Amino acid sequence: MSVLCLVELDGSGPADASLRALSLARSLGDSSVRTVVFGDPGQVLTAALAGYGATDLYVVEPASLDGYAPQAWARVLAGLAAETGATAVLAAGTDRGNEVLAHLGAITGLPMAANCTLVTPDGGQTHRLVRHRWAGLLLEDAVIEAPVALFTVATDSVAPVPAQTPAALEVHVHKPEVAEDDLRVRAVESQAGTGGASLATARVVVGGGRGVGGPDGFAPLEELAGLLGGVVGVSRVVTSEGWRPHRQQVGQTGTKITPELYLACGISGAIQHIAGCAGAKHIIAINTDPGAPILAHADYAVIGDLHQVIPALVAALRAR
C-alpha cells in the first residue's frame, strides 16, 4: 500500500499536527510515505519530513495555486493519489485538514473518517480504525472499506514520533492545472497573521475569557502572543458576546488545541473549555479568583489582575 499525507506549514517548517499525521501514516506499515505541501519548501521543512520518514515530497508550485483554496487543494490531492497509486490519504485533524479531505471525499465519492487516533490495515481495501466522537468524549471503533481511504488524525492523540532512520527524501515539483470553479473560495492571507500558524497548530496560545473585559481588552493579549510567536484563543462566552470570532474559540464546540504553552487569562475554566485545552503540554492561568476551576488543571497559576500582569509580562519580554 502507498500513503499520501497532506502537510501544513507553520512558519518555515511543518506544523506539529502534520507531524502527528505523518507519524500515523508511517505506522501503517508501508515503506513509502509521500507528502504534499502547498507552498515553498525550505531546508527546515525537507529535513523535518525526512526525519519523520517521508520518502517523497510533492511541492505544489505557489505560482500554480496561490493561497488556501480547499476545493483546489482537494482536486490536486485527488490527482496525486491517482498518480501515485495511493491506498490512503491522510491529513491532520485541523480546520484545513478536515475541510480539504471533506472536499476530497465529495470529489471522489470516497468515505472519509475524521479525527482518527489509530488506523490499522486489515487486508485488501479495509482499514480498522478508532476515532474521536463528541469532541473526544467517546472513542468509536469502526471499519472503512474503500479503494482509497481518507482519514484525518486527531491532533491531540497521536504523538509526533521521528523515524529511527531518516529517509532519503525525493522532491518533486508539481504544477497542477486548476479550474476557475475550484478557486471560487480562496484565502490569500495566512491565518491569524502568524506565519501560517492556526489555533489548532500553534505552539503557544494566549487565551482570553470574560475577565478581559471587552473587545478592546484583547490588545495586550495580541501583543503578548506576537512576542511569544503564538496566537490568541478565546472562551465561548467571548464569542457569544461578539467580542471575537468563533474561529478563535477553544473548547468542545470550538477548536481543540495542543500547544507547548497555553496561557489562560481571565478564563474560569468550564468543562467545555477544558475539553478543548487539555491537550496543552503546559497550562498557566492568570485569574483573580483562587477558586476558579481552571486552576485545578494549571501547572502554574498567577492570582492577580490580568490587566496588570499581562502589561508587566510584555514589558519584561521586551526588556529581554
N, C-alpha and C positions, 0 to 999 in steps of 0.2 A: 504494500500500500504506500501511497505517497501523500504527504501532508502539506497544505498551503496555509500559511499563517500571516494575517494582516498585522503589521507593526505600526503603532502610533508613535509619534515623536514627542519628546519632552526636551525642548532646547535642541542641543546637537546630538543627543543620544536617544535610545529607545525608552519609552515610558515604562515605569515599573510594572504596570498592569499587563503590558505586552510581553515583558519578560516572563511573567507568570503563565501567560497563554502559551508562550514558546516552550516553557518547561513541561506543560501538559502535552503539547504537541510531540515533544521528544519522547515522552513516556509511552506513546502509542506503539513503540517498538519498531519504527521504520528508520533505516539508516539515512534517508534523505529528507530533510525538513526544509522546505522552501519558504522564504519570507517575501513579503511585498511591502514596499514603502512608497508613499506618495510624498515626494519632497527630495531635497538634496542630501545625499548620503555623505557623511564625513568619516574621518578616521575613527572617531569615537564610536559612531554607530556601527561601522563594519566590524571593529574589534569586539564590541559587545555582543553582536549577533553571532560571530564566530565562537566566542566564549560560551555561548549558550547552545552550541551545537547546530546552528543553521548551516546548511551546505550550499544554499543558493540565495541570492538576494536579487529580486526583480525591482528595479528602480523605475517608477513611473515618472517620466521626464516632466518637470514642472511646466515647461513650455506647452506640453500637450494638454495638461489639466491643472490649471492654477486654482488654488483654494480648495475648500472642502465641499464636494458635491456628492452626497450619499448615493444617489442613483447611478451617477457616472462611476464612482468607485466600485459599486456592486457590479456594474457591467464589465469593468476591467477584470475584477476577480473571476467573474464567470468565464471570460475568455482565457485567463491564465489557468484556471482549473481544468478547462478542456485541453489546453495546450500541454500542460504538464502531466495529465492523467491523474490528477489528484482524486483521492477517495474520501478526503475530509478537508474542510476549510474551517479554520479557527480564527477567532479574534478575541480580544479582551472584552469583558462584560461591562464596558464603559458606555456612555451615551452614544458615541460614534460607532463603537464595535457592534452594539445591538442594532443600531439603525441600519448600518451598512449590510449586515448579514440578513436582516429582515427584508431589505430590498433584494438581496441576492436570492433569498427564498422565493420572493414574488416573481422575479425574472425567470428563474429556472424551474419553478414548480416543485422545489425540493423542501423537505421538512427541516425546520431549524429548532434547536434546543438552546435556550438561553441560560446563563449563569450556572454552568456545569462545574462540579468540583472533582469529578472523576469520570473518565471515559475509557472503556475497555473494548477493543475489537473482539467480536465474537464469531469471526469467520464469515466469509462471503461479504454481503453488504449490510451486516448487522453490527451495531455497537450497543453495548450496555452502558448506562450512564447513571450518575447521581447528580441531581441539580437542586438548587435552592428554589423554594416556593414561599410565597408570602413573606417576601423581604428577608429570607433566610431563617424564618421561624420553623420551617419544615424542610425536610430533605425528601426528595422523591426519587425512587428507583424507577427507571424507565428503559425501554428499548427503542432504538430508532433504526428503521430499515430504509436504506436509500443507496443508489449508486454513488452519490457524493453526499456525505453527511455534513451538516452545518452546525457548528457549536460556537457559543461564546463562553468564556471562562470566568467564573466568579472571581472578582478582583481581590477578595479578602480570604480566600480559602485554599489557594494553591501557592505554595512557596516558590519564589524565584530561585531555582537551583542551577548553577552553572554546570556545564558538561565536564566530565572528568578529563576529557581530551578535547581541546578546541578543534573545531572543524576547519577544513580548508575552504574558505568561503569564495564562491564564484559569483561575480557581479554581472548582471545582465541589465542593459538599458532597454526599457520597454516604452514604445511610442504608440499608444493606442489611438484608434480613430473614434472620436467621441461625437455622438449626435447632439444636436442642439436641444432636443427634448430632454436629454439626460442632464442638462446644465441649467434647467429652469430654476432649481433650488440650489443655491451655492452660497457659502460663507467665505468671503475672501480674507477677512481678518481672523487671526488666531483667537482662540477662546481666552477670555479674561485678560488678554494683553500680557501674558507672562511666558512668551517664548513657546507657546503651544501647550502649556500645562493646563489641564482641565481639573475640575474639582475631584474627579474620580482618580486622576493620575498624579496629582501634586504631591510633592514630598513634605510640604509644610502647608497647613491650613490654619488660618486665623478666623475663628468663628465668633459671630456676634448674635446676641439674643435681645430680649426685651430691655435688658439693662443698658443697652447702648443709648436708648432714649428717643431715637427717631432717625430719619434718613440722614441728617447731617452728622450724626454721631459716628458714622462709618468711615469718615475721612481718616482719622488716626489709625483705624484698623487696616485700611487700604495702604497707608504709608508703611506700617509695620510689615504687612505681607510683602510689599515690594522690597523692603530691606532684607527680608529673610528668603526671598526668592520663592514665595508661596502665593496662594490665592485666598480670597475671602469666602467663607461659608456662613450660612445663617440657620437659625432655628425656624420652625414652622410658623411661630407667631409673627416673625418678622415679615415673612411673605404674605401672611394673612392680613397684616396691616398695610401691605402695599409698599413697605419701605425698600424692599429689594426683590429682584425677580426670582421666580420659582427655581430656575436652573441652578441657583446658588444654595438651595436648601439641602441641609444634611439631615438624614433621618429615614425612617421606614417608608415614608411617602415621597422622599427626595432621593438624594444620592448617597450611597454607602461609600465611605472613604477609608483609605488605608495608608495615611501618611506616616512619615517618620515622627512628625510632631503635630499634635492638634492643640492649639491654644484657644480655649473656650472662654469667651469674655461676656459676662453678664447673661449666661445661659444656665437655667435652673437644672436642666437635665432630665426631661420627661423620658419615659421608657422608649417612646418612638424615636427620640433623638439619639439615645444611647445605642439603639439598634443600628443607627447609621454611622456612628463614630467608634464603635467597639473594636474595629479592626486597626485603629491607630496604635503604633508602637509605643508612643508616649503621649499622655494627656496632661496638660497643665490648665488648671481652672483659675480664673480670676472672678471673684464674686464677693459681694458684701454680706451674703447670708452664709454663716458657717454650717447651716443645716441643709444647704442645697443638695439635692440628690446626686448631682454630677461629681461632688467631692468624693463620694464613695468609689468612683471609678477613676479618679485622677491619680497620677503618680506624684504630682506636686500641686499645691494649692496656694494661692495668694488671697487672703481675706482682706479685701480693700476695694476702693472705688476705682473702676477701670478707667474713669476719666482722669485719674491721677497716675495710675500705674502704667497705662499704655504710653502717655507722653514721656514719662520718665524712662521707660524701656527704649523708646525711639531715640531719645537724646543720648542714652548710653551707647546704643548701637552706632549712632552717627559719630560719637566721640571716638569709637574704636576703628 
